[in-house]
Amino acid sequence: MNKLAIMGAMQEEIDPLLANFKDIKITEYADNKYYEVSLDGLDIVIAHSKIGKVFASLTATTMIEKFGCDTLLFSGVAGAVNSDLKIGDLVIANRLCQHDLDITAFGHPHGFVPGGKVFVETSKELREIAKEVAKQNSLKVLEGTIATGDQFVHSSQRKEFIQNTFKADALEMEGASVAVICDSLNVPFFILRSISDSADMDANFDFDEFLKSSAQISADYILKIAQKLNN
C-alpha cells in the first residue's frame, strides 16, 4: 500500500481524524477539500464526500484517480435494519447493495442493472485486520450487509422491504456507490458504520450529540486500522 484514502460522508465525521495531525496540506478540487497527511510515514488523504451516492462516487474516484490512493477506508453512521443492532453498535460491511436501484419492470432483480451486480463484496483482508484491531481494543463489531440509497428511510414498511429483499443489517446513503467505484478500479476497500438510529429509538435521542461521540470512536478505530496496515 502506497497511499491510503479515508472517507466520511460529513465534515463532522472527519474532523476527529484531522485533529490527530498538525501538518495538513489542503487541496481544493471538484468543489471539495482534500486533506493530505502523513501517519508514521504512511501517506493518507482524508475527505468527506457530502451526503448521497453521486457525491460519494465523485469523492472516491477523485481520491483514487487524482491522488493515487490504492486502499480506501470509509467511516460514517447508519440506521439499523437488523433489530439486534442498538445505537452506537459498529457494523463492518462484508457486502453492499443499492436498495433504491430498480429496473424490476424489465425482469431484473432489485438492486441490479446489466453490467453490474446486486452485491459488491468488501476486502476480506481489510475486514480481518479490522476485526483483529477491534479485538485488541475490546470493540464489539458486527459483520453484515449494508444497503445504500439516495433517501433517508424512516418508513418501517420500507425498512422491512429492504431487510427481506437484501437481508440487510444497516442502511445508509453512500457505501454501495463507493463499493462500486473501488471494485471497478480494483482498489481494496473497507466500510465501517456506527448505528445512529435503531428500531427501538428513544424519543429523547440527540443525533448531533451522538454524531460527535460516534465520530470520535470511529476515528480512533480507523486510525488504529491505518497503523496496523502500515506495519
VENFEN-V134666 format. One record per residue. N is the residue number from 1. PSI is psi in degrees with one decimal (999 if undefined). BURIAL is + if it has 24 or more other C-alpha atoms within 12 Angstrom, else -. Layout:
# VENFEN-V134666
N,PSI,BURIAL  N,PSI,BURIAL
This chain:
# VENFEN-V134666
1,126.7,-  2,-39.4,-  3,132.5,+  4,135.0,+  5,133.0,+  6,122.1,+  7,147.4,+  8,169.8,+  9,-35.1,+  10,155.3,+  11,-39.4,+  12,-24.2,+  13,-19.1,+  14,-15.6,+  15,-46.1,+  16,-24.8,+  17,-47.6,+  18,-27.6,+  19,-16.7,-  20,-5.2,-  21,144.2,-  22,-50.6,-  23,100.5,-  24,124.0,-  25,121.1,-  26,126.2,-  27,127.4,-  28,125.7,-  29,139.6,-  30,45.9,-  31,35.5,-  32,170.6,+  33,136.3,+  34,128.3,+  35,116.5,+  36,126.8,+  37,173.3,+  38,132.7,+  39,104.8,+  40,42.9,-  41,-10.1,-  42,124.9,-  43,129.5,+  44,140.0,+  45,125.1,+  46,136.6,+  47,153.8,+  48,145.0,+  49,-21.5,+  50,164.5,+  51,141.0,+  52,164.1,+  53,-38.0,+  54,-49.1,+  55,-39.1,+  56,-38.9,+  57,-43.5,+  58,-46.1,+  59,-45.2,+  60,-43.7,+  61,-42.8,+  62,-43.9,+  63,-35.3,+  64,-49.3,+  65,-41.8,-  66,-41.8,-  67,-7.6,+  68,26.5,-  69,137.4,+  70,5.5,+  71,142.7,+  72,131.2,+  73,132.7,+  74,136.6,+  75,135.5,+  76,-168.1,+  77,161.8,+  78,161.6,+  79,148.6,+  80,140.8,+  81,-36.5,+  82,121.5,+  83,-12.5,-  84,-17.1,-  85,134.5,+  86,163.4,+  87,131.5,+  88,-15.6,+  89,148.8,+  90,132.1,+  91,130.7,+  92,126.7,+  93,127.7,+  94,-19.8,+  95,156.3,+  96,153.5,+  97,164.2,+  98,104.4,+  99,-19.2,+  100,5.6,+  101,115.4,+  102,98.7,-  103,41.2,-  104,-22.1,-  105,-22.9,-  106,15.4,-  107,8.2,-  108,153.0,-  109,159.6,-  110,138.7,+  111,3.1,+  112,138.4,+  113,148.7,-  114,135.8,-  115,-10.0,-  116,-165.1,-  117,156.9,-  118,-46.9,+  119,136.3,+  120,127.5,+  121,143.9,+  122,171.5,+  123,120.0,+  124,-39.6,-  125,-45.0,-  126,-36.3,+  127,-42.3,+  128,-42.4,-  129,-43.7,+  130,-39.4,+  131,-37.4,+  132,-45.8,-  133,-40.5,+  134,-43.8,+  135,-45.3,-  136,-27.8,-  137,18.3,-  138,41.0,-  139,133.5,-  140,122.4,-  141,145.5,+  142,137.1,+  143,131.0,+  144,-172.1,+  145,130.3,+  146,131.6,+  147,135.4,+  148,142.8,+  149,158.0,+  150,53.3,-  151,145.4,-  152,113.0,-  153,115.9,+  154,-7.0,-  155,127.2,-  156,-27.9,-  157,-44.6,-  158,-40.2,-  159,-41.3,+  160,-42.6,+  161,-44.7,-  162,-39.9,+  163,-42.4,+  164,-39.1,-  165,-42.0,-  166,-0.4,+  167,41.5,+  168,150.0,+  169,-32.9,+  170,159.9,+  171,135.9,+  172,-165.8,+  173,10.2,+  174,-35.4,+  175,-49.5,+  176,-30.9,+  177,-37.7,+  178,-39.1,+  179,-44.2,+  180,-43.6,+  181,-52.0,+  182,-41.2,+  183,-43.3,+  184,-32.8,-  185,11.0,-  186,42.8,-  187,119.4,+  188,137.8,+  189,161.1,+  190,134.6,+  191,120.4,+  192,134.7,+  193,139.5,+  194,130.5,+  195,121.5,+  196,-19.6,+  197,136.2,+  198,175.8,+  199,-34.4,+  200,52.4,-  201,143.1,-  202,132.6,-  203,-21.6,-  204,6.6,-  205,130.6,-  206,103.0,-  207,-43.1,-  208,-39.8,-  209,-42.5,-  210,-44.4,+  211,-40.9,+  212,-50.9,+  213,-38.4,+  214,-41.9,+  215,-36.0,+  216,-46.5,+  217,-46.1,+  218,-40.7,+  219,-44.4,+  220,-43.2,+  221,-47.3,+  222,-40.8,+  223,-38.3,+  224,-36.1,+  225,-42.9,+  226,-42.2,+  227,-42.2,-  228,-40.5,-  229,-27.7,+  230,-13.7,-  231,999,-
